[in-house]
Amino acid sequence: MSKNSLTVTDNRNGKSYEIPIENETIRAIDLRQMKVADEDFGLMTYDPAFINTASCKSKITFIDGDQGILEYRGIPIEQLAEKSTYLETAHLLITGELPNVNQLKDWTNHVTHHTYVHENVKKFMDGFHHDAHPMGMLVSAMAALSTFYPHAKNIHDPEERRMTIYRIIGKISTLAAFAYRHSLGMPYVYPDNDLSYSGNFLNMLFRMAEPKYQPNPVLEHALDVLFILHADHEQNCSTSAMRSIGSSHVDPYSAMAGAISALYGPLHGGANEAVLKMLQEIGSKDKIPDFIKKVKAGEGKLMGFGHRVYKNYDPRAKIIKKTADQVFEVTGHNPLLEIALELEKIALEDEYFIKRKLYPNVDFYSGLIYQAMRFPVSMFPVLFAIPRAAGWMAQWEEMITDADQKIARPRQIYLGHRQRDYVPIGKRN
Ligand code: ACO
């Protein structure tokens, strides 16, 4: 008879233990009972970078990396990208359900009416150097918002959490747009509540002297689709940062500043920026074989390829490829696209990439769209952070209301010196 448990024999003393298996997982703490002597700490697991450790139970986002499946609350990403909007998807992620007509109206109304920021925000934006990276500005501005909303510290009050969710989703696009306008030395554009979430964002970025900004509907839709695709991706580096920082019960603005920082890195949300630089450096199709040779020799990576979870084509990359065609019809062709397509073709036929199951990820094509839409490269990770705010808040809410969760505090294997005497500076070598 099969049993849902694991029998482990400790060969150091011949003792056997039965460890329960639940959801195809064992609890690491069940190993602690395995000791040779009473004073032993007990066995731990060693898992740098959490390759095989689940840090939470979640009902938000499902990924099957081998098959290339991504679902938010059970709904395939392809359906959401085709039929939903970013704000509706944000509601789905945060509440668990698609809204009905009235709920969507309410939700949109609340988020839209929290897009304005305190006038003082403009003052500290002005303090940044003209060439400050917008991601640095966004990190700092998000942290600063915590000082405007001290009540957000009441994280156990569901009403306070709801208000913070509206504020963060509403204001992050305003902060991002202000960062962009500051870098150009242009006046800030206030939100236009008549426009959609992505339409208003384009307004705050690109409006000039016209009395009312009318976003191009194709570009507005494309940006909305990109926002849907980037809204959540379960326990990635920045989401783990959000949960980990939030587990100290700090206010969510401060936790989110940490999550944005994690996203900034070139191995995570900064990869789309790195992809574009890489394509520009390659410069022409005939240089691709040489570039691939260097990657295979360990001299750099093929940015926008590979993923910790996907060992198949990233489903988001497929949707982005289609969206790119629609955008290029409006903006004109991006010459880097040809290099990207050829690079993908060569890599997907190359033994090195096949063996390691390296496929294009979400960042491989998104930068080309952003560039065609006139975004500077430094804004790319910011465009990732804006929609991810919905995922971060959904994950944070789930963590705060999960009775299993405590302050995140991993263990270490200490391999350093012990009990050495302090040597006065004059007697050291
Ligand atoms: N180019 C070349 N080789 C690669 C690449 C790549 N992009 N990605 C992985 N490899 C190789 C590794 O060198 C390693 O080879 P080895 O077995 O001979 O040592 C093997 O493939 C396995 O790679 P790991 O680094 O162990 O995979 P890991 O899961 O730790 O890393 C990551 C995943 C960080 C995404 C990695 O694939 C990478 O650096 N890719 C490029 C950056 C990028 O596009 N990041 C965006 C990810 S998506 C996102 O965050 C939204």
Residues whose N, C-alpha, C, O or C-beta is under 5 A from the ligand:
A	BS01	ACO	P266 L267 H268 G269 A271 V295 G300 K301 L302 M303 G304 F305 G306 H307 R308 R356 N361 D363
